[in-house]
Amino acid sequence: MRIPPNETVANERTCVLTRAKGTRASLIRLALGPDGQVLPDVRARAPGRGAWIGVDKPALEAAVAKGKLKGALARAFKTGDVAVPADLPAKVEEALARDALDRLGLEARASTLVTGAEKIEDAARKGHLHLLLHAADAGEDGNRKLDQAWRVGNDDEGSGRTGLALSVARPILSVALGRENVVHIGVIDARAALRVAAAIDRWHGFIGFGPTGLPCETPSQGSGPRGA
């Protein structure tokens, strides 16, 4: 997982599996519940003891299957009463996806993004687009047209720059944004683009999908729209 720039040492955490250091924004917190169950805490807000991981889904699946994660968490939590569910990797993926989709929903309500091919193309050609996203089931022709408009608006023709194909299809995006038939998303606010990129990159990094290519949002850059 990528480590965002400008993070302080105080924000560093250590992955219990690899011992590699990373920032809170680049790692994933696991929380220990009162019943000893371990659950993902991707927003790092759950009370009580927590431990951090910085591996992708296949590596986490292997660590769970071999009992390596349970041993690492028992040492981190200083207790043998640790129950690691077999489906923890799936729960982490679901939590990361929900966090990213919730972020898109917040930005939609804050009017920091636009949907609809015509609106996105207009914003792109005017140089107002900071991030371009496509649904997993978006048509190639539509993607290419908007990608080209984005390059033109950024005076970036010939670069091969493209929007990011998300790992979810339009019905899921439509529900997340509360809008009909969301096929493409254009983020028109620079700070919002950083917030969206941070959430998507952590999610996609865990499941092996492509990154947005933007730097991650850092705590000093603000939490964005209310509800973040």
N, C-alpha and C positions, 0 to 999 in steps of 0.2 A: 504494500500500500504506500502511496505517496505521502511524504511528510510536508505539510504546508510551510511556507517561508515565514520568518519573523516570529516564530513561536519561542517563548522563553523556556529556560531549563525547568522552571517551576511547573510547566505544563507537560513535561516528559513523563511517560509511563513505560513500564517494561512488560513485554509480552511474556506470559508465564510459560509458554511453550518453547519459544526460540531464544528468550532472554534478550532479544533485540529491542532497542529503545525506539520510541515513537512519541508523537504528541497525542493528546486526548482526541484531537480531530481526526487522526489517522488510524487509531486503534478502536477496538470495540470492547466495551465494558460488559462483564458478566457479573450479575448480582446474586448473592446468596440469600434466599428467602428464609423466613423463620422456620419453615419446615425442612430446611436443608436442601431444597430444590434450587438448582442453578438455572437462571433464565437470562436472556439477553436484555441489556439495559443500554440500548444504542444512543440514547440521549444523555446518559450518565446522570440521571436524576433520582434514581431509586435510593432510598436510605439504606444504611447498613454497609456491610462489607462488600467490596467488589474486587475484581481482578480483571486484567486486560489481556486481550489477544490481538495479534497482528498477522493472522494467517488467512488464506483463502478457504473456500468451502471444502474442496477435496482434502486439504491438509487437516482441517478441523474434523472432518468425517473420520479420517484415519486415526487421529488422536483420541476421538471418542471411542471408536471400535476397539482400540488397543489398550484402553484404560489409561493412556498417558495424560489426558486432560484431567481426569479425576485425581490422579496423583499430584499433578501440578497445582490444582486448585486446593487440595487438602493441605499442601504446604503453604500456599498463599493465605488461606483462611485460618490456618493453624487449628484445624479440626478434621476428624475423620468422618464427621457426619455430613458428607457431601453427596448429593444424588444428582448425577448428570443424566438427563433424559437422552435416549438414543436418537431422538429427532431434534436435538439441539441445533445442529447445522441448519436444518430447515426452518427452525424458529428464528435463528439469526437472520437468514435470508428474508423471511417474511417481515421481520421488524425493520430491516434496512430498507426494504421496498416501501413499506408503509411510511417510514420517515421521509423518504424522497418524494413520494406521491403527496404526502401532507404538505411538504414544502411547496410543491407546485400549486396545490390548492390555496395556500396562504398567499402566494404571489399573484395568483389569479384574482383573488379578492382585493388585493392591494393595487390591482391594475398595472403591475410591472411586467406583464407579459401579454402577448396577443395571440389569438388563434385565427384560423381561417387563412387559406392560401393567399388571397388577395391582400389582406391586411399585412400579413407577414412579408410578402414580396415588396409591398410599398415601403414598409419600415426598413427592410434590408437594403433596397436601392438607395434610400436616403442616408444610409450609414447609421441607422438608429438601433441596429440589432447587435446584441452582445453575445447571444447564445442561440443556436438553432437546434431544435430537437425534432426527431421524426418517430412516429409510432412504428412498432415492429412490423405492422402489416401495411405501412404506407406504400404507395406505388412508386416504382423507380423513377418514372417520368416526373412526377410531382416533386420528388426529392431533388432530382437534378435541377429542375427549374428554380427552386428556392435556394439551393446551394450556389447556383450561378449568380442569382440576385445578391446573395450575401457577399460573394467575392467582389462583385462589381461595386457594391456600396462601401466596401472596405478598401477599394483600389488594390485588390489582391488577386486580380485575374491571372490565371496560369499557375496559381499556387497549388491547386488541387484540394483546397480547403473545402470540407463538407460539414454538414450538420451531423449530429450524433443520432444513430438509430438506437432507440431505447429497446429494452428487453421485454416490454409489454405492448400489447396491441391497443387500438383506439377505444374499445369499450372501457378498458380500465382507466385510460387517461381521461375519458369523458366523465366518468364518475368522480375521479379525483378532482377535476377542475370545476365540476358542476355545470358543464357545458355540453352541447350536443356535438357528436361526431368530431372529436378532437383528433386530427390526424397529424398536424404539425404544431409546434409551439415555438414562438419567437420571444425571447426575453429582451425587453427594451430598456432595462435599467442595469447599469454596470454592477452595482452592489448586489442586486437581486441575482444577477448571473453568477456571481461568486458563491452566493448562498446555495443556489440550485446546483451548481457544479460540485460543491463540497458533498452534498447529500447523494447525488447521483454517482459520483466517483467512488465513494465508499461502498455503495451498494453494488455497482458494477465491478469494482475491484474484487469484491468477495466472491462473485459468481463467475468472473472471468469474461466480462463484456468490456467493450472499449471505453476509454475515458473521454471526458469532455474536452480536455486539452487546456482548461483554464486552471489557474492556481486555486487552491482551496481557500475558502473563507476562514479567517482567524477570529478569535474572540474579540480582539481589539477593533475589528471592523464593524461590530454591531450585530445585534440579533435580528434585525429586520422587522417585518410586520408583526404586530401583536399576535401572540399564539405560537411564536417560534420557540 
